[in-house]
Amino acid sequence: MNKVKIECVIIGSGTAGLGAYSRIRRKTDNFIMIEHGPYGTTCARVGCMPSKMLITAADHAHEIDEGSFFGVNGSYNVDGAQVFERLRRDRANKFVGGVLKQIDNIPAEFKLRGFAKFAGANTIVVDNELEIEAEKIVIACGSRPHIPDVFKKVQKRLYTSDNIFEIEGLPQSLGVIGLGVIALELGQSFHRLGVKTTFFGRSGRIGDLTHPDMQAETLDILSNDLDIIPRGEVLDAWEDEDCAWVKYRLASGETIVRGFDSLLVAVGRVSNIDRLNIESTGVELNQNGFPCFDSETMQCGNSPIYVAGDATDELPLWHEAYDEGRIAGDSAVSFPEEVKGVRKVHLGIYFTDPQMAIVGKSFRQLQGVDLVIGDLPFRGPRHEVWNKTQGRIQVYLDAKSGVVLGAELLGFHAEHLAHLLALAITHKMTADQVLEMPIYHPSAEEVLRNVLNQARFKLK
């Protein structure tokens, strides 16, 4: 086996790996980035971008369905094959293609294809052919969809977010396992494109909003549009020539059996770090077997090992992954000196209809804090014009200072209000300070003005 010594090793070339590369490349030429899977990042290939292209197609169909409210009547035909052909074409040309250009611009001597595993605290073996003694290591190995064992008997008709965009056309029916972001975004899109879709939950929770009233409203609103069974357990699943079958026990104890053309299993993703023999490094692991790390440095204990992106098994978001990669890269090249990065305000958005968003601290995270809560329907003059008046918005203010600490949103165009709130929280603004900005009439931002006004009056 060949042996080499390298200052820095990056395991993975996804969003976090490229973030780490952007920092390490500035400080040293003695590094290597190892990748065993396809180049292109999870976001561009199977995540953010193809899902939004599918959502956009579904939105166009839904707008025609709702057009009669405005006196605009129309008919249409969904060409499932064309929907996915366009998606794959634009994904390749506009998104994955852009990432591949970045990869191509990285000199060949800094890239290595192969599967990396640890063989000790600072030793990495690639494909059992090359042993690397590394001074510093950034783990950015990404994640994969979690498929529970109960679905092992379903092979040909089972999809995850990693392969659902490769289908040739729309199925007649789809069973969606899960009620998280991937399940809701993709499942609602298939439903609006004419696929008979049923969602199977487990705990009764839907999405990530944490206030009990927001949870209840989310389930109520989406249940008006979608066939959702929020609480229960999948007992068995199998397939035959006709369909994939799901045996499910309802919360009431009743057992039902449903058949579908296809199943979409979307119950979360799991870090690929469990495939790296991380135990051999001696770093402290949490109860799930993943490294404990400092979120300001991404360092695992006192070791020269750093972790970033989906590999952390915590925040599977593009902007978080890139930031973590850069923080890990800066920290690695500076080891043993400690270099702390600046973490951005949390921002998570579901591109469902209505959209969901959490900004800053969630209601659950603020338990025990003396709060004032602004709480109003997600409804203003512009939303009345759009006929999009479903949802709620809550903002959480520090009861003494009036500083905005967090918010939970459920409503049409929530993504835009969420960004304004993220800016306010970043700069530690009070409700009064946010309200100093002009807000045009009519605009979606009037909802934000109204809820902040309500909250600040409560302060007085």
NORDAWO-V744053 format. One line per field, one symbol per residue. ss: DSSP state (h for helix, s for strand, l for the rest). phi: phi as a letter, one per 40 degrees, with the letter a starting at -180 (. if undefined). psi: psi as a letter, one per 20 degrees, with the letter a starting at -180 (. if undefined). Layout:
ss->???
phi->???
psi->???
This chain:
ss->lsssssssssslllhhhhhhhhhhhhhlllsssssllllllhhhhhlhhhhhhhhhhhhhhhhhhlhhhhlllllllllhhhhhhhhhhhhhhhhhhhhhhhhhlllhhhsssllsssllllsssslllsssssssssslllssslllhhhllllllssllllhhhllllllssssslllhhhhhhhhhhhhlllsssssllsllllllllhhhhhhhhhhhhhhlssslsssssssssllllsssssssllllsssssslsssslllssshhhhllhhhhlllslllllslllllllslllllssslhhhhlllllhhhhhhhhhhhhhhhhhllllllllllllssssllllsssssslllhhhllllssssssslllhhhhhhlllllsssssssllllsssssssssllhhhhhhhhhhhhhlllshhhhllllllllllhhhhhhhhhhhhhhhl
phi->.cbbbbcbbbchbcdcccccdcccdcbabcaabbbbbcchgcdccbbdccccccdcccccccccdcccdcgbbababccdccdcccdcccdccbbcdcccccccccddcbbaciccbcbicbbbbbffbbbbcbcabbcbcgaaccbddccccbbcbbbbccbcccccacccaacbchbcccccccccccdcchccbbbbcbcgcbgbcbcdccdccdccccccbbcbbcbiaccaaabbccacbbbbcccchcbbbbbbcabbcbbhbbccccbbfcdccgccbcccgbccacccbgccgbccbbbagcccgbbcbdccccccccccccccccdcccbccbccdcabbbccbccbabbgccdcccdgccbbbcaaccaadcccccgbbchabbbbbccccgccbaabbaicgcdccccccccccdcfccddccccccbcbcacccccdccccccccccc
psi->pqpqpqgpppoqkbggghggghghhhhqjmrqpppiaqqiqgghgjdgghhhhgggghhgghhghihhhjjoprrrpongghghggghghgghhfhhhghhgghipqhijqpprppqqjahkpppokkhpppophqpooliarqqpoqhijhioghjpqrihihiiqhrprhqpppoqkaggggggghgggijjpopppoagiiqpaiphphhhgghgggghhhhqopnhpapohqqrqahgrpqpppprhiiqpqpqqqhqpoomkrqpqjhijjlhhihjqpqaijjqqprpiiijqocjrkpqqqbhhikgnmqghgggghggggggggiipippoproprppoppplaoqqqqppcprggijpipoqpppoqqmprhhhggilmjqrrppqoqphghjpphrqpqorpkhhghhhghhgghgjlqrgghhiiqqpqpqrhihgggghhggghhhh.
